[in-house]
Amino acid sequence: MNKTKLYFFLGFFGLLSLSFLSLEDESLNRFEIGKNLDIFTALYKEVNTHYVDGTQPGELMKVGIDAMLESLDPYTVYYPESEIEDYKLMTTGQYGGIGARIRRINDFVVISEPYKNFPAFKAGLRAGDIILQVNGKDVKGKSTADLSKILKGNPGTSLTVNVKRPGSEKDFSLTFKREKVKIKSVPYFGMVSDSIGYLKMNSFTSKVSNEVRDAILALKNNPAMKSLVFDLRGNPGGLLNEAINTVNLFTDKGVTVVETRGKIAAWKKTYKTLNSPLDINIPMVILVNGGSASASEIVSGALQDFDRAVVLGRNTYGKGLVQTTRHLKYNTSLKVTTAKYYIPSGRCIQAIDYANKDSKGKPVKIPDSLLTEFKTKNGRTVLDGAGVKPDVEIEKIEYGSVIRALFSDNYIFNFATNYALEHDSITNPKTFKLSEIGFNKFISFLDSSGYEFETETDVRLKYLEEKAESEEYLSIIQIELDSIKSKLGRKKKNELLKYKDQIKNILESEIVSRYYFQSGRIESKIGNDPYIKKAVGILSIKADYNRILLGSK
């Protein structure tokens, strides 16, 4: 850490501590706080006044704050006024903007998916459209973060975008108004078998438990629906009260779901279910993976502790920390970690100990030897300190380097864009399949695009060639090197056929999203999803389901 960041750290640590003075122990050294605040103020003024190249005071302040908070944990974050829309999106699922996902391809940002019935969609923007200008200003070279800030803004304000559409020689302009964009946290629900419903939940934003309730009630309109697959994979969490309200849908009123414990008495709280449940008997499998964190772990962990649902998938992230938002001056905010949470069995699933660092200054993972056993309602053993371990584990799906390259180099995305330009419509998401002709067109598309991807072997081979040239051995091994390269090239071509089924599935969901958006993307994956197949199998045999919850699996 350089000196500027160090002084920022000292000064802002004092500033943060001062804001909590009324809650801190009386032994807090007020003199040290005041002294460091004086040092910070003097240093900040001196730097802004005398630094040779001049400074951007707001940017300099942000760097200092980030340097201070970085030493604590990754969840304690400062939001300046310029990022307040990002903060709103995180907590409420809504923001002011055009309503579209974006991505960077080469030098430009492109529309990756317009949200249905929001400004970008209504204005006619499509996935693949390249944004050249916004309000007359060239945006070439802008990052997605930079352009996102430009596109977001107060609802009702106008903007003009200049766009180049693939397949068209001329660019064109669209003028439209920003709106309040509300992203659904439950983007899809439906039936995955004659009697089993499915619900996908992306985040725990404000009132998401109502979305879950409405989705389940809609599923229950089908009298054949007898059980539920509740998908929390990739759900990073969100609001604590929404996690509790979601658990409440499936458990009795008045039961303890979470206890929070912090150094300040005000953060030591017990949270109980407050409402009448929706359904306390429906058999349920909850899907989780390494991207399921925080509120997702409260829901899956609590329902596991109550033996109310079978948890299936991969070990969850392991975030057992609670953040509280503190509103600061000038429309800025601080999200600060204030407590740890403990679910019904008494365990805290936090996996990283941010208070202790290794020799390189990195926070340490809680070792297996220090994990403690707890018991569920039925007496099954569960552990703390390592996320939520599923009752039924799914093997990790391995994707070859060829698939990673197809994603990272945007070949999948660009082919889907071209496909949509050539086909006005497709069948519904569940039945759409890419034909053999279609897959062969994808192979031809790769060839015409100069498709290539680099493996670890390529990197080492290149190093060997450069080293041999520098040491004047290249001429005597060139033939062998060329032979290896040729064989490696054929092997990489064969990778496309080796992973053909996986590639086709990915292509199909990307193509479907061009016509049916996010809900279609989810629906198209259901039939090939090993997690869902396993969950359906468990729910289809009541004895297997009960055996798992009784711990006799």
N, C-alpha and C positions, 0 to 999 in steps of 0.2 A: 504493500500500500504506500503511495507516495505521500509527501508531507501535506499536500493540500487535502487529500482524502482523510489523513490522520486527524488534522485539525477539525475538519468537518465532523468526523466521527465524535471527537471529544465534545465539540460545541453542541451538536444536535442530541447527543446522549443526555447532556444536561438539560436541554430544552424539553425533551420528551419526559424526563424524570420530573421536571418542575410541574408539568401539567397534571401529574398524578400526586402532587405533594400532600393534598388533603387526605389521600387514601394510604399513604406510605407510613411506615413506622416512624415514630418521632425521632428515632436515632439517626435518621437520614442526615447526611452532612450538607446542610444548606450552604455553607460557605464554599465547599468544593463545586457545587452546582453554579453558584453565582460567579465564581472565579472563571470557570470554563466558559460560561456564557459571555463574559467580558472578553476572554481571549478570542472566542469565535467571532464576536461582533467586530473587534478591532482587526482581526485577520481578514475577514470578508471585505471590509471597507478598503483595506490596504491593497488587496489583490485587485479589486475592481477599479481602484483609482490608478494604480501604478503599473499593472502588468503590461508588458511591452506591446503585445498585439491587441490589447483590449479584450473584453470578456462579454459574454452574454449572461447577465446576472441570474436570470431564471434557470438557464441551463446549468450554470455553475452550482447553483443551489441544489438542483435535482441530483447532480452527480454526487454531491456531498451527502445528501440524505440517503441515496441508494447505497453508498459506501458504508454508512453507519448501519443501515438495516440489514445489509448483506451478511454482517457478522452474527446476526441473531438466528433467523431461519428464513426459508424461502417464501413463507406465507405472510410475513410482516412487510407490508408494501405501502408506499406513498403514492397517492394519485393527485397529480397537479390538475389544475382546471382544464388543461388541454386534453386530459385523458379521462375526463369525467364520464363521457359517453361509454367508454370501455367498462368503467366501474358500474354504470347502470345496467349494462348488458349482463355483467357477471351476476348481479344480485336480483335483477327483475326479469331478465330475458328480453328486455326491450331497450330501444335506443332510437335516436333520431337519425335517419339516413335513407339510403336508396333501397335497402333490403336485398343484398346479394352477397354471396361468398366470392372472394377473389383469390387469385394466385399469380405468382410471377413466372413468366416464361420468357427466357432470354432478356431483352432489355425493357420489356413492357409488362404491365399488370393486365390480366385478362379476367373476364367474368367466368367464374367456375360453376356457379349455380345461382340463378335469380330465385328469390323466394316467391312462391306463387301468391298472386294478388297484392304484391307490394310494388312500390314505384318502378324499380328496374324492370320487373316483369310486365307491368302495365305499359311502360314506355316502349317495350319491344326488344329490350336487351336479351341476348341469349348466351348460353354457355359457349365460350370460345371467342366472344367478341373482345377485341383488343382495344384498350383505352389509350388513345393518343393524346388527348387534351381534356382538361377540366376547366370550364370557365375561361377558355382561350389560352390557358397556360399549358405548355408542353410538360408532360409527365414521364417522358422517356427516362429510364434509369431509376425511377422512384421504387422504393421497396413497397411491399404490401402494407406495412405499418404506416408508411408515409401517406400512401394514397387513401388508406382507410380513414385517416384523420381529415383528409380533404373532402371525402365523400360524406362523412357524417356531419351532422349539424342540426340545428333546430327545425322541427317539423314546420312545414309551410314555406321554408326558404327555397329558392329556385337554384338550379344549377344546369349547366349545359355541358354535355360530354360529346367529344368527337371520337368516333369509333371506326375501326376497320374490322370488317367481318370476313373470316376465312371464306374463300370461294368467290369473293367479290373484289373487283379491281379498285373501286372507289370507296373512300371513307365517307361517313355521313355524321350529321349532328342530331342530337336529341336534347330537348329542353323539357324538364319536368320538375316537380317539387318533391322535396324530402317529406317523409311522413314518420309518424311514430311506428316503429317496426317492432312487432311482438313475435318472438320466435317460440314456437311451441316446444315445450320440454317433453311432451309425449307426442312425437312425430308420427307414430304408427301404432295401431292395434288391430287385431283380426284373429281369425281362427287358423290354427296350424294343423288341426285334425277335426274330425266330426265333433269331438267333445272337449277339446283343449283350446283355450284362448291364449293369446300372446299379446304382451304389452311391452313396448320399448320406451324407456325413459332416459333422456339425455343429460339432465341436470336438475338440481334442486333449487329452482328459482321461486319467486313469490307466487303462492297459490298453486303450485304444481300438484299438491295433494288433491286439489279439486279436479285437475285434469285427469289424474289417475282414477279418482272416484267415477268421473263421468265416463271414462273409457271402459271401466269394468261394468258399469251399469248398462252401457251399450252392448257389451259382449253378452251380458246376461239376458238381453232381449232374445237371444237364441236359447231356447229351452234345453237344447242338447249340451250346452256348455257346462261342464262339471268340474274343471280344474284349470289352472292358470300357470303360464310361464311368464315370469316377470324379469325382463332383461335390463340389468344395470351395468353391463359391460361398457367400459370406456366412459362411465359417468363420473366426473371428477368431484361431484358433491355440490355444496352450496349452502343454503340456509338450514340451520339446526332445527328450527321450529317446523320446517316442512318435512324434515326427516322423521320427526316425532309424529306429525300428523299422518304421514304415510304409514308408519308402523301401526298407528291407531286404527287404520282401516281394517286391519286383520287381527286386532287384539282387543280385549275388554277395556272398558273405561276404568281409569284409576290405577293402572299398573305403571311402574317405573320403567322408563325406557333408557334414560341417560342421566348420569350424574357428572357435573363438571367441577373440577377442583383447580383453583389457582392460588397465587400467593395473597391475593386480596380477597377478603371475606365475601365481597359482593359477587365474586365469580364462583363461589361454592354453592351450586344450586342443584336441585333435583327436579327433573322434568318427567311428568306423568302424562299419560293419555287423558284427554279432557272430554272426548266426545264418544257417542255411541258408535260401535264399529260398523263397518259395511258388511263384512262376512268373516266370522271367526272359524269357519269350518272348511272352506274351500281348499282342497289340496293344492299346494303351490311349490314350484321350483324357481329359485332365484338364480339367474346367471350372472357371474362375476368374472373379472380377470384383473390383470395388473393395472389396468386403467381405472378400476373402480376404487374411489377414494372418499374419505371424509364422510359426508352424509350417506353415501352409498354403503359405506362400511357400517354405519350406525343401523341402517335398515336391514342389511343382510345379516350383520352380527347379532342384532337384537332378536330378529325372527329365528335365527339359529339357536340363540340362547333359550328362547321360549319353546324350542322344538316345534315351531309353527310352520316352518318351511324347510325344504331340502335346499342347501346351497351347492351349486354345481359350477365347475369351471376351473379357473386358475387362482392362485393366491392373490388377494387384493393388495393394494398399494401399501397400506400401513400408515395412515395419517390419523392420529388420535388427538390432534390439536384443534382448539377452538379459537376462531378469530372474532374480534369485535371491531366494528367500524366506529371510528372517532372522527366527527366532522370538525375540520379546522377552518381557519379564516380564508377568505378569498376563494370560496367554492372549491377547496381542496379537502382531501380526506386521507385518513390513515387507517389501514386495516392491520390490526395488531393482534398477535397471539396472546391470549389472556388466560387460557386454562387448558387442561387435558380433559378428555371425556372418557367415561367408564360406562360400559353397556351392562345389561341386566345381570350377567354372571359375575360382574365385578372386575372384569378385565379391561385394560386399556390396550388398544391394538397398535399404538405408535411404534414404528419399527426403527426410527432413526433418533439417536440421542444428540440433539443439537447443542446441549450444554457441554458435551465432552468432544474434544477434537483429537485426531491422531497426530503423528509427528509432522504431517504435511498440512496441518490445519483444517483437515476435512472432518466433518461430523461422523461419528461412528455408528454402525449398525449394532443394535442390541444383540449380543451373542446368544446362541441357542442355549448355552449353559445357564443363562440368567432368566430364561422364560419360565413362567409360572403356570401351573395347571389350574383351571377353573372348571366348574361343572354346569351343564345345561339343566333345564328343568327336569329332564328325564335321566340325568346323571351321566350324560356323555361328557368326555373330556375335551376341553378346548383350551387353547393357549393364549397368553397375552403377548404383546411386544412384537408381533410379526404379521400384522394384517389379519384378515379373516381367511382361515384355511377352509376350502370347500369340503363338504361332506363327501362329494363325488368329484374327483379330479379328472380333468380332460387333458390329454397329452397336448403339449405345445405344438401348434401348427407351424411347420417349417416351410418357409418360402425360399426358393433358390435365389441366387444373386441375379439371375436373369429377370425375375419378377421385380425385385427391388429396383433394377435398372429401368425397367419399363415404366415404373411409377415415377422415379425421380427425374427421368429425362422426358417425362410427359408424353410418351408414345401412346399409352392407354387413353389419356385425356384427348389428345389430338385426333386419334382414330375415331373416337366416339363423336367428336365434333364433325368430322367429315361424314360419318355415317348418318348423322342427323340432317346434314345438308342434302344428302341423297335420298332420304326416306321421310316422307311426310308424316308417317305414323307407323306404329308397331302394335303387336298384340298386347294384352295386359301384362303387368310385371311378372305375375306368377307363371305365365305360359311362354313368355318370350325366350327363345333360344337362338344363339348365333349359329347359323348353319355352317356346314363344312366349307361351302363357297365363301361365306363371310369370314371364316377363320383364315382361309387361304388369302383372301384380300388383305387381311391384317398382316400376314407374312410379306405379301408384296408391298404393302405400305411401309413396313420396316425397311425392306431393301431399298425402296426409292427414297427413304429418309436418311440413308447412310447410317442405319442402325449399327451400333457397336456398344459394348459395355466392357468395363475393365474389372478383371478379377484380381485377387491378391497375387495369383500366379503371374498375371500380366505385369503387375508392378515390380515383382521380383525379377522377372525376365528382362524388363527394361533396365533395371539397375545393373543386372549382370552384363548386358550389352554395353552400357555406358562405361562400366568399370573395365570391361575387356578392351574397349577402344582406348581408354586412357592409359592402359598398361600395354598396349600394342599386341594384344592377343586376339583381337576380333577377327582378323583375316583367317586364322586357322580354325575358328569355331563357327564362322558365319553360316556355313551350310547346315550344320547341326541346329543352330538357332532358328534358321528359316524353316527347317523341318518341324521343330517344336511349335513355332508360331502357326504353321499350317494346320497341324493336328489340333492345336488349341482352338483355332478358329472353327474347325469342323465340330469339335466338342461343344462349343458355345452355341452353334447353330442347332445341334441336337437337343440342347437345353429347352428350346422352344417346344419341341415335341414331348420331351420328358414331362414338362409341367403344363402340357396342353390343357388338361381339364381345369386346373386352377386359373390359367390365363383366360380361358373362355368364360369362366364364372365371373371373373373380375371385369372383363369386357362387357358382359351382359348387364351387370349392375350399373356400370358407367353409362352405357347406352340408354338403359331404362331411365336413368336420372334426367336425360335430356327431354323426356316426354312426360314423366310422372314425378319428377323432382325427388325430394328427400324420402317421402313416404314410399315412392316406387322403388328407390334404391334399396331400402330396407326389405320390402316385400320380395324383391327379386332374389335376395340372398337366402331367404328362409329355407327353401327346399334343399339347399346344399350345406346348411350350417350344422356341423357335428355337435355343437352345444345343444341346439334345439332338438336334433334327432335323439340325443341321449335323454334330454328332459322329457320328451314325449314318451320314450320307452319306459321311464320310471313312473310317470303319471298314469300310464296305461295299465300297469300292474300294481294294484293297490297294496298287495302283500310286500312288494319290493319297497314301495314308498314308506310304508309303516315300519319295515325292518330297519331302514336307514335312521329314521327318527327315534327309534328305540335303542339304537346303538348296537344292533345285532346283525349288521350287514356283513 
